[in-house]
Amino acid sequence: MSETENREMRITKTVKAPVALVWDVWTRPEYIIHWWGPKGFTSTIHTLDFKEGGEWKLTLHGPDGTDYPNRSIFKEIIPFKKIVFEHFNPHFITAVLFEAVGEETQIDWTMLFDTAEMREIIIKTHKADEGQKQNIERLEEYLLQKKQHGPIVIERTFDAPLQTVWEALTNAEALREWSFDIKNFEAKVGFEFEFWGKGKEGEDYLHKCVVTEVQEPVKLAYSWRYEGFEGISYVTYKLQADGDKTHIKLMHAGLETFPAVSAFAKESFMEGWTALIGTLLRDYVEKN
């Protein structure tokens, strides 16, 4: 037994969702409200300042109408890997670890109390151990709902070496040649970038993206959302050398989270990605 085991409540779970999606569902209030708390509970988030030192205030609403106010301070954040926050009244430290396992994510969730006696009181009074179990089950159910809509998938083989295609996807100057007017880009987890794009009616949309995974030179993934609109999606490129050629697989998932307007319709994205990958990227890498 470790020195803290008798003061801990811990649960581990491998969920069938990529780490980028799991991270967003853990850190964005519009998603948290759908799964936070034991079964039968709902929640109201008053404040969620997701940064080290930031405050998180919410009220859990029990099925019997009882309200349970909660206040926490974020102590440590490592994007897509770790969240630590300090909860007050009762006092405990929560640490949540995330580990990508292929297209799944392993979650290790620990609550550390000041004393073993306090842990036992919380379990007996509030059935907190069962509540934690139900909470992660609700998370798993919510993730499943979000994954039920299939992603866009486009696959092509280019007459260009692997490194040339990788550079086209990760070099800002190259991206501007065949893709959008992206001012800066780095293939580094946590790097934020943005660009403007037009809808079919000529309307302008600001795209906001964050790099979520890099496996040079075979995989690049980033989140994709729109300034001023609900929803978030995920773009993944997978590359594989085929002799002197390169096979590319593009996946764009989460489109169902965007508003139901023509600009965000799946058909519009399919049309756009087909032109970008099938024509513009192909022409760029095969000429270089």
C-alpha positions as CSV (number, residue, x, y, z in Angstrom):
1,M,0.0,0.0,0.0
2,S,1.3,3.5,-0.9
3,E,1.5,6.2,1.8
4,T,-1.6,7.9,0.5
5,E,-3.8,4.9,-0.6
6,N,-6.0,5.0,2.4
7,R,-6.8,8.7,1.7
8,E,-7.5,8.2,-2.0
9,M,-10.6,7.4,-4.1
10,R,-9.3,6.3,-7.5
11,I,-10.8,4.9,-10.7
12,T,-9.3,4.0,-14.0
13,K,-11.1,3.6,-17.3
14,T,-10.3,3.2,-21.0
15,V,-12.9,5.0,-23.1
16,K,-13.4,4.5,-26.8
17,A,-12.6,8.0,-27.9
18,P,-9.5,9.8,-29.0
19,V,-7.6,11.9,-26.3
20,A,-8.4,15.2,-28.1
21,L,-12.1,14.6,-27.8
22,V,-11.9,13.4,-24.2
23,W,-9.8,16.4,-23.3
24,D,-12.4,18.8,-24.7
25,V,-15.3,17.1,-23.0
26,W,-13.4,17.5,-19.7
27,T,-12.5,21.1,-20.2
28,R,-15.3,22.9,-22.0
29,P,-18.3,23.9,-19.9
30,E,-20.9,23.3,-22.7
31,Y,-19.8,19.6,-22.6
32,I,-19.2,19.2,-18.9
33,I,-22.8,20.0,-18.0
34,H,-24.0,16.9,-20.0
35,W,-22.1,14.3,-17.9
36,W,-20.7,15.8,-14.6
37,G,-22.0,14.3,-11.4
38,P,-23.7,11.0,-10.4
39,K,-26.7,9.6,-12.4
40,G,-29.8,11.7,-11.9
41,F,-27.8,14.9,-11.2
42,T,-27.6,18.0,-13.3
43,S,-25.1,20.8,-13.0
44,T,-24.9,24.6,-13.5
45,I,-21.4,26.0,-14.2
46,H,-21.0,29.5,-12.9
47,T,-17.3,30.0,-13.7
48,L,-14.7,27.8,-15.4
49,D,-11.4,29.7,-15.9
50,F,-9.4,26.8,-17.4
51,K,-5.9,27.8,-16.5
52,E,-3.5,27.2,-13.7
53,G,-4.8,29.4,-10.8
54,G,-8.2,29.7,-12.5
55,E,-11.4,29.1,-10.5
56,W,-14.1,26.6,-11.3
57,K,-17.5,27.1,-9.5
58,L,-20.5,24.9,-10.2
59,T,-23.7,23.8,-8.5
60,L,-24.8,20.1,-8.6
61,H,-28.5,19.7,-8.5
62,G,-29.6,16.4,-6.9
63,P,-32.7,14.4,-8.1
64,D,-34.5,15.4,-4.9
65,G,-33.9,19.1,-5.6
66,T,-31.0,19.6,-3.2
67,D,-28.3,21.9,-4.5
68,Y,-24.6,21.2,-3.8
69,P,-22.3,24.2,-4.5
70,N,-18.7,23.3,-5.5
71,R,-15.6,25.4,-5.8
72,S,-12.2,24.4,-7.1
73,I,-8.9,26.0,-8.2
74,F,-6.9,24.6,-11.0
75,K,-3.3,23.8,-9.8
76,E,-1.7,22.1,-12.8
77,I,-2.6,21.7,-16.5
78,I,-0.6,19.7,-19.1
79,P,-2.7,19.8,-22.3
80,F,-4.1,16.4,-23.3
81,K,-2.2,14.7,-20.4
82,K,-3.0,16.0,-16.9
83,I,-5.5,18.2,-14.9
84,V,-5.1,18.8,-11.2
85,F,-7.5,20.9,-9.1
86,E,-8.0,21.7,-5.5
87,H,-11.6,21.3,-4.2
88,F,-12.8,23.1,-1.1
89,N,-15.4,22.1,1.5
90,P,-14.8,19.3,1.6
91,H,-11.1,19.7,0.9
92,F,-9.4,17.3,-1.5
93,I,-7.0,17.3,-4.5
94,T,-8.2,15.8,-7.8
95,A,-5.7,14.6,-10.4
96,V,-6.9,13.3,-13.7
97,L,-4.3,11.7,-16.1
98,F,-5.0,11.1,-19.8
99,E,-3.1,8.6,-22.0
100,A,-3.7,8.0,-25.7
101,V,-4.0,4.3,-26.5
102,G,-4.4,4.3,-30.3
103,E,-7.8,5.8,-30.9
104,E,-8.9,5.2,-27.3
105,T,-8.0,7.1,-24.1
106,Q,-7.0,5.7,-20.6
107,I,-8.3,7.9,-17.8
108,D,-6.7,7.7,-14.3
109,W,-8.8,9.8,-11.9
110,T,-7.7,10.2,-8.2
111,M,-9.2,12.2,-5.4
112,L,-6.8,12.7,-2.4
113,F,-8.3,13.6,1.0
114,D,-6.5,15.2,3.9
115,T,-7.1,12.2,6.1
116,A,-8.3,8.6,5.9
117,E,-11.1,9.6,8.3
118,M,-12.3,12.4,6.0
119,R,-12.3,10.0,3.1
120,E,-14.5,7.5,5.0
121,I,-16.9,10.3,6.1
122,I,-17.4,11.4,2.5
123,I,-18.0,7.9,1.3
124,K,-20.5,7.1,4.1
125,T,-22.3,10.4,3.9
126,H,-22.4,11.0,0.2
127,K,-21.6,7.6,-1.3
128,A,-18.8,9.4,-3.2
129,D,-17.1,6.2,-4.4
130,E,-20.3,5.1,-6.2
131,G,-20.7,8.7,-7.4
132,Q,-17.3,8.7,-9.0
133,K,-18.1,5.4,-10.7
134,Q,-21.4,6.7,-12.0
135,N,-19.7,10.0,-13.1
136,I,-17.2,8.2,-15.3
137,E,-20.0,6.0,-16.7
138,R,-21.9,9.1,-17.7
139,L,-18.7,10.5,-19.3
140,E,-18.4,7.3,-21.3
141,E,-22.0,7.4,-22.4
142,Y,-21.7,11.1,-23.5
143,L,-18.5,10.3,-25.5
144,L,-20.3,7.5,-27.3
145,Q,-23.2,9.8,-28.2
146,K,-20.7,12.3,-29.7
147,K,-19.0,9.6,-31.7
148,Q,-22.1,8.1,-33.3
149,H,-22.0,10.4,-36.3
150,G,-19.4,9.2,-38.7
151,P,-16.5,11.4,-39.8
152,I,-15.5,12.5,-43.3
153,V,-12.8,10.2,-44.6
154,I,-10.7,10.9,-47.7
155,E,-7.8,8.7,-48.9
156,R,-5.4,9.4,-51.7
157,T,-2.0,8.3,-52.9
158,F,0.4,11.0,-54.1
159,D,3.4,10.6,-56.4
160,A,5.6,12.3,-53.8
161,P,7.9,11.1,-50.9
162,L,6.6,11.0,-47.4
163,Q,8.8,13.9,-46.1
164,T,7.5,16.2,-48.9
165,V,3.9,15.6,-47.9
166,W,4.7,16.0,-44.2
167,E,6.3,19.4,-44.9
168,A,3.3,20.5,-47.0
169,L,1.1,19.8,-43.9
170,T,3.3,21.4,-41.3
171,N,5.2,24.3,-42.8
172,A,3.3,27.6,-42.7
173,E,4.7,28.8,-46.0
174,A,3.8,25.6,-47.7
175,L,0.3,25.6,-46.2
176,R,-0.3,29.1,-47.6
177,E,0.6,27.8,-51.1
178,W,-2.1,25.1,-51.3
179,S,-4.4,25.6,-48.3
180,F,-5.6,28.5,-46.2
181,D,-3.8,31.8,-45.3
182,I,-2.4,30.4,-42.1
183,K,0.1,33.0,-40.7
184,N,1.9,30.7,-38.3
185,F,2.0,27.0,-37.7
186,E,4.1,24.6,-35.6
187,A,3.7,20.9,-35.4
188,K,3.7,21.0,-31.6
189,V,1.0,19.8,-29.3
190,G,-0.9,22.8,-27.8
191,F,0.0,25.1,-30.6
192,E,-2.9,27.4,-31.5
193,F,-3.5,28.7,-35.0
194,E,-6.3,30.4,-36.9
195,F,-7.4,31.4,-40.4
196,W,-10.3,32.9,-42.2
197,G,-12.4,30.9,-44.7
198,K,-15.5,31.6,-46.8
199,G,-18.8,29.9,-46.9
200,K,-20.8,29.2,-50.0
201,E,-22.6,32.6,-49.7
202,G,-19.3,34.4,-49.4
203,E,-19.6,34.8,-45.6
204,D,-16.4,34.9,-43.6
205,Y,-15.7,32.4,-40.8
206,L,-12.7,32.6,-38.4
207,H,-11.4,29.1,-37.8
208,K,-9.8,28.4,-34.4
209,C,-7.5,25.4,-34.1
210,V,-5.2,23.7,-31.6
211,V,-2.7,21.0,-32.4
212,T,-3.6,17.9,-30.4
213,E,-1.2,15.1,-31.6
214,V,2.0,14.9,-33.6
215,Q,3.9,11.8,-34.7
216,E,6.4,13.1,-37.2
217,P,6.2,12.3,-40.0
218,V,3.2,10.0,-40.0
219,K,0.4,11.7,-38.0
220,L,-0.9,15.2,-37.3
221,A,-4.2,16.0,-35.5
222,Y,-5.8,19.3,-34.4
223,S,-9.2,20.6,-33.2
224,W,-11.3,22.8,-35.4
225,R,-14.0,25.2,-34.3
226,Y,-15.5,28.6,-35.4
227,E,-15.3,31.9,-33.6
228,G,-18.8,32.8,-32.4
229,F,-20.4,29.4,-33.0
230,E,-21.0,26.4,-30.8
231,G,-19.3,23.0,-31.6
232,I,-15.9,21.6,-32.1
233,S,-14.5,19.1,-34.6
234,Y,-11.2,17.2,-35.1
235,V,-9.0,16.9,-38.1
236,T,-6.5,14.0,-38.4
237,Y,-4.0,13.3,-41.1
238,K,-2.3,9.9,-41.3
239,L,0.6,9.3,-43.7
240,Q,2.2,6.1,-44.9
241,A,5.2,5.7,-47.3
242,D,4.5,3.5,-50.3
243,G,7.9,3.2,-52.0
244,D,8.5,6.7,-53.5
245,K,4.8,7.5,-53.1
246,T,2.8,8.5,-50.0
247,H,-0.7,7.4,-48.9
248,I,-2.7,10.0,-47.0
249,K,-5.8,9.5,-45.0
250,L,-7.8,12.6,-43.9
251,M,-10.5,12.3,-41.2
252,H,-12.7,15.1,-40.0
253,A,-14.9,14.1,-37.1
254,G,-17.4,16.0,-34.9
255,L,-19.2,18.0,-37.6
256,E,-22.5,17.2,-36.0
257,T,-21.6,19.5,-33.1
258,F,-21.9,22.6,-35.3
259,P,-25.1,24.5,-35.9
260,A,-27.5,23.0,-38.5
261,V,-26.9,25.5,-41.3
262,S,-25.8,24.9,-44.8
263,A,-22.3,26.3,-44.3
264,F,-21.6,23.6,-41.7
265,A,-23.3,20.7,-43.6
266,K,-21.3,17.6,-44.0
267,E,-21.7,17.8,-47.8
268,S,-20.0,21.3,-47.7
269,F,-17.1,19.9,-45.8
270,M,-16.8,16.9,-48.1
271,E,-16.7,19.1,-51.1
272,G,-14.1,21.4,-49.5
273,W,-11.8,18.6,-48.4
274,T,-12.1,16.7,-51.7
275,A,-10.8,19.8,-53.5
276,L,-8.1,20.5,-50.9
277,I,-6.7,17.0,-50.6
278,G,-7.6,15.5,-54.0
279,T,-6.5,18.5,-56.1
280,L,-4.7,21.3,-54.3
281,L,-2.5,19.3,-52.0
282,R,-1.8,16.7,-54.7
283,D,-0.8,19.3,-57.2
284,Y,1.5,21.0,-54.7
285,V,3.4,17.9,-53.5
286,E,3.7,16.3,-56.9
287,K,5.3,19.5,-58.4
288,N,7.7,19.8,-55.5
